[in-house]
Amino acid sequence: MDPTLVLSRIAAQMKPSPIRELFKLTAQPGMISFAGGLPDPAIFPVAELAGCAETLSRDGSAVLQYGASEGYGPLREVLLPMMRARLGRDVRGEELLVTSGSQQALDLVARALVDPGDVVVVEAPTYPGALHTLRNVGARFAAVPCDAEGMRVELLGAAVARCEAETGKRPKLVYSIPDFSNPSGACMSLERRKRLAAIAEELHVLVVEDDPYGLLRYKGASIPPLASVAAGSPWVLYLSSFSKVLAPGLRVAWAVGAPELVRAMVVLRQGVDLCTPNVTQSLAAEYCRRGHLERHLARIVGHYARKRDDMARSLSAEIPKGALEWDEPEGGFFFWLRLRDRDSGELFKRAIAEKVAFLPGNAFYPDPGEQVGEVQQGTARARLCFTFADATQTTEGCRRLARAL
């Protein structure tokens, strides 16, 4: 018998995550990395979280046991009022699911709704991890362009029509990062949020709102989440996480949506990981219960605002005039660069030789062969993360990038 494994069609077609693969390069000695969207470990609340670990001695029998698939009770008691304040409405327990990172929440909703060959609408550009997750269920993509105000919602109807014409079906869902999008840093305007909520309601297409960065605003007035604008519509599923505002190692996130969809996600995750670990959920719950989160948010917003300013100054000082263009983000983690007459893939190779890393723009777009409708690419784009490197590294990294250019 041939001992070769025969992979499923989906597994055989999968490509590795460009971000995860880059970790091998960024680990090289002397490399300055603007590549991964990593929080700054220097500001992790280590002491406070260590103090919260006393929940093990107080509630150890519950914390070290298997937990409910819906989430650890004390954490849910913390999250429900947080979500009521964030979304501006009453959020009921049956609408809330705790997950092991937002990526798992997206995976669960994709498993619940998407069959192989179904189309999902994504922003162009968008988060590569979302593309990877959606590929795992065999999705195809329809891409809607973005500008400084986020997804160009006025083009969504045309994308849905193209999908119906080519496949005979509407898209199964729309994936969006309205606040400080990864990678562009764009923030969707209130008018576009209202229009997107109306389109979702009109067409009965679910919008998955991914909100890891919404609390990380450094300038300008905040805009209500799409789920708040939609006022409890069953056609918006809201995702958020502690990864960017607290610590990604906790792997604690949550989803808020229609009870029937949340229930389907609960049943699906029972065949995946049963539950998010109670230990990390209990740490997050105790941390919030003690009032640490509000103080920490104020601290990291100021910290990351200074890092954003460091990168803006370093780019302006070090990069040859006219070689790159960018918009200064009002929040989030990223600068989205426009390259003039250059290919970001080629620039990436030269940058690695200079010991500085970034992510080339094509990583943030679906591959041409998996799209319906117009094909878009990011050959002349590059993403820089400003949160991980310190001020000295940021200046030196921009100097190395200038040499690569």
N, C-alpha and C positions, 0 to 999 in steps of 0.2 A: 504494500500500500504506500502511495506517495505521502511522505510525512509533511509536506508543505501545507501550511494553514491556508484555507480559502477564506479570505476576508469578505465581509458583506460589501455590497456595492457602495454604500455610503462610506464605510471605513477605508475601502481601497482608494477612494477619491479624495480623502482628507489630506490637507496640507498642515504642516505645523504652524502654530501661532507665531507670527513674525516677532512679536514682543517677547514671548518666552524664549525663542531661539536666540534673540539678541543678548540675553543674560550671559550667554557663554562668552560673547565678545566684550561686554562691559566689565566682566570680571578680570580681564587682563590687567596686569600691573601697570599703573600709570595712566589708565584710561579715565577720562572725564566723561561722564554719561549724562546726556540730556535726553536719553532714549525712553526709558521706562517711566510711566506715570506714577512715580513712587512718592509717598509722603516723606517728609524729613524726619529721620529717626531721632534727630537731636531734640525734637519737641514731643516725642512720645511721652505720655504721662506715666512713666514707669513706677514711680513711688506711689502714686495714687492708686494705680491698678494693683500693686502689690498689697497695699492696705486693704483693698476690697477683697483680696483672696481669703480673708478671715471668714467669708461666707462658707468656706469649706468646713471650718470647725463648728459653725453655727448650724448650717443646713446640709452637712456632708452627706447624709443618707439619701437626700433628694437630689443633690447636685451631682453625685457620682453614679446615679441610676440612669437607665434609659429614660428619655423624656417624651412628652407628647409631640406628635408630628407637627402640630400647629405652633409649637413654641413653648418655652419655659414660662410658667405662670407669672412669676414676679417680673420678668422682662415684658411680657405682654401688658401687665398693669402699668408699666412705665411708658411703653410705646403708644398705647391707645390715647392718652391725653396729649402726648407729643404730636400725634397725627391729627388730632382734633384741632390743635393750634395751627399746625402747618397747613392743613387743607381747609380750615375754616368751616367745618361741619362736624356733626356727630359721626364718629367712626365706631361701628359695632364690632364685637369680638369675632363674629363670623366673616368679617371682611379682611381680617389680618392674618398673615402667615409669616412666621420667622423662617429665614432660609440661611444656608451656609454661603453667604456672599450673594450679591445681586445677580451674579452670573448664573447661580443655580436657579434663582427665581425666573430669569429669562429662559433657561433651559426647560423648566417645568411648564411655563405657559406655551412654549413652542411645542413641547410634546403633547400638550392638551389640545392644541388647535391646528397644527401644521402636519399635513401628510406629505410624503415625498413628491416633489414636483410642484407643490403649492408655492405661490409667490408671496413674498413679504416685502413691504415698502420700507426702505431705509433712507436716511439722509445721506447725501454725498457731499462731503466725506462723513464717515461715521466710525465708531469704536470697533477696532478689529476683533476684539473678543466677542462682540455681539454677532459679527459675521461668522465667526468660527462656531459659535453655539448654534446658530440657525442652520449652518451647513450640516451640523450633526444630525438634524432631522430631515435632511434632503431638500431644504428650501431653495428656491430661486429668488432673484432679487429684482425689484424695480427701484431705481435710484432717483431721488428728487434733489435737485441742486440746492445749495445753501448760499447765503450771503451774510453780511454783518448782522442781520436780524434773525439768523437761523434758517430753518427750512423755508423754502419759498412755497408756502402753503397754496398759493394760487395755482401752482403747477401740479398739485396732488391729484386733482380731478382728472387731468389728462393722463397721468401715470396709471390711475385706476382704469381708465377707459382702454389704454393700450394693453393692460393686463387682461381685461375681459376679451378684447379682440383676439389676442394671441393664444389665450388658454381657455377661454369660455367661462372663466370664474373670476370673481373679485379677489383681491389680495386677502390673505387670512389675518394679517395684522400690519400695523405701522409701528416701527421702532424709532423713537426720538429721544434726544437729550436736549431739552429746551434750555436748560441753564448751563452756560459755559461749556458748550459742547466739547467733547473729545473727538477730534483733535483741534477744531477751529477756534475754541474759546467763545464762539458766538452765543448770544443770548436772545432767544426768540421774543419778539415784541408781544405786548399784550394783545394787540389786534390780531396778530397771527394765531395766538393761542385760542382766542375766541373763535376764529374761523376754523381752526383744526378741530376743536371740540364740536362745532356745528357739523362739520363734514363727517366726523366719526358717528355722530348721532343719526345723520341723514342716511348714510350708506350702510350703517350697521357693521362697521369695521373697527376692530379693537385697536386703540392706540396704547402702546406700552411706553409710559413716561419713565425714563431712567434718570434719577435725580441724586447722583453722588456728590455734586458740587454746589448745589443750590444755596447752602449756608455759607459758602466761601466767596462772598462778594466783598471787593476791596474799594469800590467806588460806585456811585450811581444809586438810584432807588431800586429796591427789590421789586420783583414782579411775581404775582401769585403763581403757584404751580398750575400746570394744565389741569390736574385733577381737581384743584380748587375752582378754576374757571368753569370746569365742566359740572360743578355742583352735584357730585355724587352720581354722575352718569355711569351706567354699567359698561360703557364703551371706552373707559379709560382705566388702565391698570397702572398704579403708581408703585415704583420701586425706589428704595433708598437703602442706605448702608452706613455702618460705622467705619468703613475702611479708610475713607479720606479725612474724616473729621476726628477720628479717635486712633485706631490702629488696624491695619489690614490683617494682622495676624490673628485677630479675634474671629474673623470669618463670620460675622454676624450682620445680617441684613434682613429686610422685610419687604413684603408686598401688601398693598391695600387695593382691593377690587371687589367686584360683584361676588356675593357669597357662593353662587354656583360655580364660578370660575375658580375661586380660592379652594373650594372643596375638591374640585378635580385635580388641582395642583397638589393638595394634601395627599390624596390617594396615590398619585403618581410618585411622589417622593417617598412613600412607604416601600416602594420597590427599588429605591436608589440608595438612600442613606438613613432611612427611618426617621431621623431627627437631627437637628443641629446640636452639637455637644452642649449639655447643660452647664459644663464648667465655664465655657466662654460666655454663654448667655448670662450666667449668674454674675460674672465679673462686670459685664456691661450694665446689667440691671442695678447692681449695687453702686457702680460708678455714677450712674444717672441719679439714683435715689439720694445720694449724698450731695447732689448739686454740683459735682465736678464738671459736668459737660458744659454748662453755660459759661463757667470761668475759662475752661479750656478753649471753647470756640472763640471767645474774645481774644485769647492769647494767640491762637494760630492764625486768625484773620490778619492781625497786625504783623505777625511773623512772615506770612506768605506775601503780604502786600509789599514788604521790604524786599523780598526775594524777586518778586515781579519787577520792581523798580531797578534792582541790580541788573537783571537781564536786559531790560530796556536800555539802560545806560551803556552796558557793555556792547550790545549789538550796535548802538549808534556810534560808539567810540571806535570799535575795532573793525567793523565790516566796511569794505570799500563802498563809497557812496554810489547808490544805484544798483548794486549787485543783488540786494535783497530788499523786499518790502514786507511790512507786517502791520497788523492792527494791534494796539496794546489792549490786552484783555482786561475786562472789569472784574473778573473773578476766575475761579478754577485754577488749573495747573499749567496751561499751555500757551505757547506762541506758535502761530501757524504761518510759516514763511512762504512768500511767493518768490521763486527764483527767476531771474531774468536771463533768458537764453541759456539755461543750464538744465541738465537732467539730474534729479535728486538721487537716483540710483548710482550714477557715476560719481556725484559729489560724496555720497555715503562712503564709497570705496576709498576716496582720497582722504576723507575725514578720519576714517579708521586708521589709515596710515599715519595721520597726524595725532592719533590717540585722543580723538573726541568722537562721541557717538550721538546720533539722532535717529529719528525714524523717517525714512523716505515716504513721500506722499501716497504712493500706490498701495501701501499697506492698508489704507483707510477707505478703499473702494472695492466693491465686488469685482471679481474677475470677469472679463468680457463674456466668456462662455457660459456664465451662470446668470446673466441678466436678461430681462425682457425690456424692450424699448431702447431708449438711447443709452449708449455706453459712455461712461465718464471715467477718467483716470486722473491721477495726481502726479504726473511725471514732473511737473514744475513746482511741486509743493514739498514742504518738510515740516515736521513737528518737533519742537523743542520743549521739554519739560523744565520749568524753572524752580521747582520746589525741592529737589533732592540735593543739588550741589550747593556748597557754601559760596560766599561772595568772591573769595579768591579763585576758586575753581571756575565760577561762572565767567569771570574776566578772562582767565587763561583759556577756557574752553572756547569762548568767542574769538580769541586771538588765533587759536588753532583752526577754527572754522574759516577764518579769513584767509589763512594760508592755503587751506584746501580749495577755497574758491579761486 
